[in-house]
Amino acid sequence: MYGLWKPRVLGAWKVPATGSLIFAVNHSHNIDGPMVMGVAPRPTHFLIKKEAFVGPLGLFLRGIGQLKVDREGTDRAAVTQALGVLGNGGVLGIFPEGTRGEGDFASLRAGLAYFAVRSGAPIVPVAVLGSSERQGRLTKGLPPLRSRVDVVFGDPFEAGDGTGRRTRKALDEATVRIQKQLAAHLEDARRLTGR
C-alpha cells in the first residue's frame, strides 16, 4: 500500500495491542480492505465475498488468512471461522454495509452486531477516505498512484448493552447503537482529514 499510494494513518494508537477485536470498515472502493490490512497495527482477517476467491487471487487470500463468505445466506462455515479468529484473540475485519457503496455506514447488516455481541469483542470503527474520490489514469478501477488515502481508526466500543442477551431484539438494538457510533466516527474522520 505504501508503495502504490500515500496512506496517512490516524488513530492507530487507539487499537488495543492484544485481545479479540473487530474492525468495522466503511466500504466505498475495492482497495479499502487491502489498505486497512496493509496499514493496521495488527494482522486482520477480513470476511471477503466468495466471488473474490478465484484463481491465484483466491490462493493468495487464503494464504494471508482471509475468510471466504457467501453473502446470499447464512454461511455457517464463515461464521465459525470468524468466531474462531475472535476466540483466538485475533482481529476480524468486517464491512458492515455488506457491499461497496457510499461508505457512509447508512445501512448496516446484522452480522457485525452478531459477531460483537456473541464474542464480546470490542469494535474499532475504521474510516477509509480518499479511495474513491477520483480514478487513476492508468487503471480506472483504482485511485491515482501516489494519491493520499486516509485511514482513521476510532475509539473501541462495546456493542452489547451489558446484559449478555443475544436475542433478536438485543441484536437489533446493538445494530442501532453500532450505526450511531460508526456514523459519528465517520463524521469526526471527515472533519479531521478535511475530506
C-alpha positions as MATLAB code, in Angstrom:
seq = 'MYGLWKPRVLGAWKVPATGSLIFAVNHSHNIDGPMVMGVAPRPTHFLIKKEAFVGPLGLFLRGIGQLKVDREGTDRAAVTQALGVLGNGGVLGIFPEGTRGEGDFASLRAGLAYFAVRSGAPIVPVAVLGSSERQGRLTKGLPPLRSRVDVVFGDPFEAGDGTGRRTRKALDEATVRIQKQLAAHLEDARRLTGR';
ca = [
       0.000    0.000    0.000;
       2.814    2.404    0.848;
       4.484    1.713   -2.497;
       1.417    2.492   -4.612;
      -0.333    5.221   -2.622;
       0.424    7.595    0.225;
      -1.607    6.311    3.173;
      -1.999    8.655    6.124;
      -2.869    6.603    9.200;
      -4.522    8.387   12.105;
      -5.539    6.951   15.467;
      -3.661    3.645   15.175;
      -2.608    4.109   18.811;
      -6.276    3.584   19.774;
      -6.198   -0.053   18.605;
      -5.701   -2.393   21.594;
      -2.424   -4.311   21.220;
      -3.905   -7.629   22.346;
      -7.229   -9.404   22.620;
     -10.053  -10.053   20.212;
     -11.216   -7.066   18.212;
     -13.467   -6.199   15.288;
     -12.566   -3.557   12.714;
     -15.775   -2.086   11.260;
     -14.646   -0.508    7.989;
     -16.614    1.716    5.617;
     -16.525    0.423    2.052;
     -16.649    2.687   -0.974;
     -13.802    1.217   -3.054;
     -12.230   -2.185   -3.664;
      -8.890   -1.108   -2.140;
     -10.433   -0.306    1.261;
      -9.867   -3.794    2.700;
      -6.315   -4.212    1.364;
      -5.499   -0.689    2.556;
      -6.617   -1.484    6.113;
      -4.759   -4.815    6.028;
      -1.616   -3.028    4.883;
      -1.606   -0.232    7.471;
      -3.356   -1.704   10.534;
      -1.208   -2.151   13.632;
      -2.405   -5.769   13.949;
      -2.914   -8.593   11.423;
      -6.524   -8.601   10.223;
      -8.742  -11.392    8.895;
     -11.478   -9.930    6.676;
     -14.719  -11.570    5.669;
     -14.496  -11.321    1.869;
     -17.131  -12.264   -0.698;
     -16.643  -15.728   -2.174;
     -16.558  -14.275   -5.694;
     -13.094  -12.846   -4.965;
     -11.658  -16.303   -4.223;
     -10.873  -17.319   -7.794;
      -7.607  -18.453   -9.335;
      -4.337  -17.064   -7.967;
      -6.149  -14.316   -6.037;
      -8.119  -16.958   -4.125;
      -4.928  -18.802   -3.200;
      -3.323  -15.543   -2.095;
      -6.330  -14.504    0.024;
      -6.451  -17.894    1.744;
      -2.678  -17.767    2.263;
      -2.859  -14.466    4.138;
      -5.716  -15.692    6.335;
      -8.752  -14.043    4.758;
     -12.169  -15.650    5.191;
     -14.470  -16.538    2.295;
     -18.150  -15.737    2.848;
     -21.247  -16.478    0.775;
     -23.382  -13.342    1.129;
     -26.540  -14.970   -0.224;
     -27.498  -16.569    3.094;
     -26.077  -17.560    6.442;
     -22.668  -19.072    5.691;
     -22.111  -21.287    8.729;
     -18.516  -22.131    7.783;
     -17.615  -18.434    7.547;
     -19.379  -17.685   10.839;
     -17.467  -20.498   12.552;
     -14.141  -19.318   11.130;
     -14.813  -15.689   12.105;
     -15.752  -16.679   15.658;
     -12.567  -18.780   15.728;
     -10.473  -15.716   14.854;
     -12.104  -13.794   17.699;
     -11.889  -16.765   20.074;
      -8.135  -16.904   19.470;
      -7.735  -13.200   20.301;
      -7.409  -12.075   16.678;
      -8.767   -9.168   14.670;
     -11.777   -9.675   12.421;
     -12.390   -7.119    9.675;
     -15.973   -6.515    8.575;
     -17.615   -4.220    6.047;
     -20.865   -3.751    7.994;
     -22.732   -2.413    4.970;
     -22.179   -5.796    3.308;
     -21.020   -4.426   -0.034;
     -19.380   -1.413   -1.646;
     -21.496    1.699   -1.698;
     -21.302    5.253   -0.445;
     -19.187    4.126    2.508;
     -21.289    6.175    4.907;
     -22.464    3.420    7.300;
     -26.077    4.422    6.479;
     -27.427    0.859    6.367;
     -25.825   -1.943    8.318;
     -26.387   -5.649    8.013;
     -26.828   -7.634   11.231;
     -23.547   -9.576   11.003;
     -21.413   -7.026   12.819;
     -23.773   -6.903   15.810;
     -23.921  -10.703   15.900;
     -20.143  -11.129   15.998;
     -19.659   -8.333   18.535;
     -22.405   -9.446   20.907;
     -21.643  -13.159   20.563;
     -17.877  -12.800   21.083;
     -17.850   -9.798   23.413;
     -15.083   -8.311   21.244;
     -14.918   -4.516   21.128;
     -15.479   -2.760   17.819;
     -12.970   -0.278   16.412;
     -14.534    1.951   13.751;
     -12.278    2.500   10.732;
     -12.873    5.171    8.105;
     -11.074    4.911    4.770;
     -11.282    8.259    2.964;
      -9.962    9.273   -0.435;
     -10.010    5.859   -2.081;
     -12.993    6.708   -4.282;
     -12.550   10.450   -4.846;
     -11.156   10.081   -8.349;
      -9.980    7.435  -10.830;
      -6.439    6.763  -11.829;
      -5.386    7.456  -15.402;
      -3.567    4.158  -15.901;
      -6.023    1.893  -14.093;
      -9.564    3.269  -13.964;
     -10.605    0.923  -11.154;
      -8.001    2.267   -8.725;
      -7.256    5.638   -7.185;
      -4.396    7.529   -8.865;
      -0.990    6.143   -7.960;
       0.752    8.056   -5.159;
      -2.506    9.777   -4.169;
      -3.265   10.183   -0.474;
      -5.678    7.780    1.192;
      -6.583    8.415    4.823;
      -7.240    5.565    7.244;
      -8.678    6.772   10.541;
      -9.043    4.379   13.494;
     -11.569    5.313   16.184;
     -12.017    4.534   19.844;
     -13.004    0.936   20.674;
     -16.530    0.458   21.982;
     -18.741   -2.379   23.193;
     -21.789   -3.238   21.092;
     -23.818   -5.063   23.721;
     -25.959   -3.492   26.398;
     -24.061   -5.172   29.229;
     -26.720   -7.810   29.911;
     -25.191  -10.537   27.748;
     -28.512  -11.044   25.947;
     -28.273  -12.434   22.397;
     -31.914  -12.279   21.387;
     -33.097  -10.851   18.077;
     -34.217   -7.718   19.917;
     -30.813   -7.350   21.598;
     -29.053   -7.690   18.228;
     -31.375   -5.131   16.625;
     -30.693   -2.694   19.470;
     -26.944   -3.346   19.166;
     -27.123   -2.635   15.422;
     -28.712    0.759   16.119;
     -26.036    1.595   18.734;
     -23.281    0.484   16.350;
     -24.667    2.521   13.456;
     -24.695    5.688   15.591;
     -21.099    5.107   16.740;
     -19.850    4.395   13.211;
     -21.629    7.410   11.705;
     -20.197    9.668   14.435;
     -16.695    8.295   13.794;
     -17.021    8.871   10.056;
     -18.112   12.461   10.655;
     -15.147   13.006   13.016;
     -12.767   11.413   10.490;
     -14.015   13.688    7.706;
     -13.585   16.740    9.907;
     -10.106   15.621   10.990;
      -8.901   14.917    7.431;
     -10.790   17.665    5.635;
     -12.453   15.149    3.275;
];
